[in-house]
Amino acid sequence: MSDRGPPLRVADIAPRRYRPLEQADFLRLKHAPSLKGLFKPFKGKGEWEIWASECEALRQGVMALAQHVLAQATAYPFNLLPVALAQQRTAAGTTFLRWRNADRSAMGVARWEALIEAPTTPVSLVHDLYALETERVALNCQVSLAHSIARQARECARKLARAEALYRRRIGRRDPTHSESTS
């Protein structure tokens, strides 16, 4: 017999006050680039720049979806809890969802873990808090991936631009060891 308890059923974990994002929410993201877009023959730095821009737009779109999650997580009855979901902006311009104490004294997933374990947290909110945490983890991952791919694509475009500049400079010079006319 397992000490983990009975398996969870969908009805056991279905959110009650929190409405998770659905596929339709993600379909609204304008022409989201896929990883399939990465595995093709890029024809130069311009295509990498375009793909980087698409990834950045995707990142912005996912961050906008996170705002919908945050709006629900900061409304009643979640605003009565000692731990809240908040946004944290990074120096790179991305925004992630983080759990923090209401007094802003501490931040991190340990705050959520303590909230779930606290006997003062209403059992009726545990399902919703679990749904919020799973949504937070997934959105943060999607933001991070889109940001990283865009950053790498921009770096690739910069390297290609440098290679092209060196190439053009080299072929623009006359090579004294090679004559176009043969004697």
FIDO-335386 format. One record per residue (C-alpha): residue number from 1; x, y, z. Coordinates in pm, whole numbers, plus 50000, padded with zeros to 5 digits. Layout:
BEGIN
NUM, X, Y, Z;
...
END
This chain:
BEGIN
1, 50000, 50000, 50000;
2, 50135, 50341, 49905;
3, 50178, 50612, 50167;
4, 50104, 50873, 49900;
5, 49731, 50827, 49937;
6, 49473, 50762, 49666;
7, 49544, 50893, 49316;
8, 49413, 51241, 49244;
9, 49112, 51261, 49018;
10, 49044, 51561, 48794;
11, 48746, 51648, 49013;
12, 48979, 51651, 49315;
13, 49210, 51911, 49166;
14, 48968, 52116, 48960;
15, 49001, 52485, 49045;
16, 48703, 52652, 49197;
17, 48776, 53026, 49212;
18, 49064, 53044, 48969;
19, 49005, 52996, 48597;
20, 49321, 52854, 48437;
21, 49431, 52961, 48093;
22, 49301, 52747, 47810;
23, 49425, 52663, 47461;
24, 49210, 52943, 47318;
25, 49404, 53196, 47528;
26, 49729, 53082, 47367;
27, 49580, 53077, 47017;
28, 49538, 53452, 47047;
29, 49916, 53494, 47046;
30, 49985, 53631, 46699;
31, 50154, 53375, 46477;
32, 50360, 53221, 46752;
33, 50684, 53081, 46616;
34, 50735, 52716, 46687;
35, 51050, 52517, 46733;
36, 50985, 52386, 46382;
37, 51080, 52738, 46272;
38, 51424, 52683, 46416;
39, 51504, 52376, 46212;
40, 51519, 52517, 45863;
41, 51796, 52661, 45647;
42, 51816, 53027, 45749;
43, 51931, 53238, 45457;
44, 52115, 53503, 45654;
45, 52112, 53741, 45941;
46, 51784, 53900, 45835;
47, 51590, 53579, 45882;
48, 51746, 53533, 46225;
49, 51645, 53889, 46318;
50, 51289, 53824, 46204;
51, 51270, 53502, 46402;
52, 51416, 53676, 46709;
53, 51149, 53946, 46680;
54, 50878, 53682, 46655;
55, 51012, 53512, 46968;
56, 51020, 53845, 47151;
57, 50659, 53911, 47049;
58, 50569, 53564, 47171;
59, 50741, 53636, 47504;
60, 50540, 53958, 47535;
61, 50222, 53769, 47458;
62, 50290, 53509, 47725;
63, 50371, 53787, 47971;
64, 50032, 53940, 47887;
65, 49865, 53605, 47964;
66, 50050, 53606, 48296;
67, 49882, 53940, 48372;
68, 49542, 53769, 48346;
69, 49660, 53506, 48593;
70, 49796, 53775, 48824;
71, 49469, 53969, 48813;
72, 49281, 53666, 48940;
73, 49547, 53577, 49196;
74, 49537, 53921, 49354;
75, 49157, 53939, 49375;
76, 48926, 53814, 49648;
77, 48965, 53572, 49824;
78, 49337, 53534, 49743;
79, 49409, 53891, 49854;
80, 49324, 53786, 50210;
81, 49613, 53538, 50228;
82, 49953, 53617, 50383;
83, 50126, 53511, 50060;
84, 50051, 53663, 49721;
85, 50143, 53605, 49362;
86, 50339, 53903, 49229;
87, 50534, 53996, 48923;
88, 50909, 54045, 48921;
89, 51072, 54230, 48636;
90, 51427, 54138, 48543;
91, 51701, 54362, 48408;
92, 51657, 54186, 48072;
93, 51300, 54313, 48050;
94, 51117, 53991, 48119;
95, 50853, 53959, 48386;
96, 50809, 53645, 48594;
97, 50544, 53548, 48845;
98, 50676, 53490, 49197;
99, 50519, 53409, 49532;
100, 50597, 53658, 49810;
101, 50485, 53744, 50157;
102, 50221, 54015, 50169;
103, 50466, 54235, 50361;
104, 50727, 54179, 50085;
105, 50977, 54038, 50335;
106, 51045, 53716, 50142;
107, 50991, 53576, 49795;
108, 51002, 53235, 49631;
109, 50823, 52906, 49589;
110, 50890, 52828, 49957;
111, 50625, 53093, 50034;
112, 50369, 52895, 49834;
113, 50478, 52568, 49995;
114, 50435, 52720, 50341;
115, 50093, 52858, 50242;
116, 49976, 52515, 50122;
117, 50099, 52350, 50442;
118, 49962, 52616, 50678;
119, 49662, 52496, 50878;
120, 49521, 52850, 50852;
121, 49493, 52825, 50472;
122, 49135, 52731, 50391;
123, 49113, 52387, 50234;
124, 48865, 52535, 49988;
125, 49151, 52743, 49839;
126, 49411, 52466, 49820;
127, 49285, 52346, 49480;
128, 49300, 52699, 49341;
129, 49645, 52763, 49488;
130, 49768, 52442, 49328;
131, 49622, 52550, 48991;
132, 49786, 52892, 49028;
133, 50122, 52734, 49103;
134, 50110, 52500, 48806;
135, 50010, 52790, 48581;
136, 50289, 53009, 48727;
137, 50555, 52743, 48666;
138, 50442, 52682, 48307;
139, 50414, 53053, 48217;
140, 50753, 53133, 48368;
141, 50906, 52848, 48169;
142, 50744, 52970, 47847;
143, 50862, 53328, 47906;
144, 51212, 53207, 47983;
145, 51231, 52983, 47676;
146, 51100, 53248, 47438;
147, 51344, 53501, 47585;
148, 51640, 53264, 47557;
149, 51560, 53164, 47200;
150, 51520, 53529, 47097;
151, 51848, 53621, 47264;
152, 52031, 53334, 47090;
153, 51875, 53425, 46753;
154, 51991, 53787, 46793;
155, 52340, 53663, 46883;
156, 52341, 53444, 46573;
157, 52239, 53744, 46359;
158, 52523, 53951, 46509;
159, 52777, 53676, 46436;
160, 52650, 53643, 46080;
161, 52672, 54021, 46031;
162, 53033, 54017, 46150;
163, 53118, 53722, 45924;
164, 52956, 53897, 45628;
165, 53142, 54223, 45697;
166, 53475, 54041, 45711;
167, 53391, 53845, 45398;
168, 53295, 54158, 45206;
169, 53605, 54342, 45322;
170, 53823, 54052, 45210;
171, 53668, 54007, 44867;
172, 53677, 54384, 44817;
173, 54057, 54389, 44845;
174, 54281, 54311, 44551;
175, 54491, 54002, 44600;
176, 54843, 54071, 44464;
177, 54923, 53698, 44450;
178, 54638, 53627, 44215;
179, 54599, 53792, 43879;
180, 54277, 53786, 43685;
181, 54465, 53767, 43359;
182, 54709, 53492, 43292;
183, 55028, 53549, 43089;
END
